Every structure is written in structure tokens, then in C-alpha cells.
């Protein structure tokens, strides 16, 4: 469930409002164990998501960073390389064929 929670701070271009909201939603889902809350919990659930978004934006605004912003493309390449390394390790350990991806 947490795969969509990614580092969002200090990128060029900066994280969009939609990215922050998606991460906040995933965070609240993880904490509550609810993918979709029951009708009687919807208001509390949505309120929590909005509060997490607000706190996240406040945090990002307050952080001081003295290094160059990260590149989304470079981070994507590093993540792909980590995934390939993990897959090779699993194949070596279990002798499994690589999963086909469509």
C-alpha cells in the first residue's frame, strides 16, 4: 500500500499539489488500514488527509536545504537499478525466471 509514498521534497521541478495529496492519502490509508472508509468514517478520513497535506506543505516551506535540487530522472534511474539488482539477487537465490512484464 505504501508504494506511492515517495520522497517529494527538494526536487526540480517541485512536487505538485496532486503528488502531495496522493502521498497524504496513502499515508492515511496505511495508518487506518482502510483503503476506502465506511460512510460514517469518511469525514474523519478526509479531514485527516487534508491535515497531512497542510502539515507536509508547512514542513516543506520550513526546511532549509543547501544542496542542489534532485533530478526526478536521476532518481528514477537509481530506483530502476535498485529494482534490477534486487531481481537478480532473488533469481540467484531462488533460481526463478524473471517475471514477464506486460
Order of alpha helices (4+ residues) and beta strands (2+ residues): beta-alpha-alpha-beta-alpha
